Amino acid sequence: MLKVSAAEFQRNIGRYQDLALTQPIVVTRNGRERTVMISTEEYNRLKRRDREVLSLDDFTDEDIAAIAAARAPEEAKAFDHEVEE
């Protein structure tokens, strides 16, 4: 990930827009990360992933069997008190 200052970004915005097509560009202000420029393709991929909703019809019998057989790891027991009635 490439980091540039806000001033550098403003001076060469076209260059950084082109670079953002292949890698995220972190824009800093006063040395702190403030924003990230990514391609619209990457943005849309992330948005699709964020809002993907599946119905039971989307799962195979093997998927359902795997979910039914899944067990929480031992570390998860530390949170049992949060679901006890």
Secondary structure, 3 states (H helix, E strand, C coil): CEEEEHHHHHHCHHHHHHHCCCCCEEEEECCEEEEEECCHHHHHHHHHHHCCCCCHHHCCHHHHHHHHHCCCCHHHHHHHHHCCC
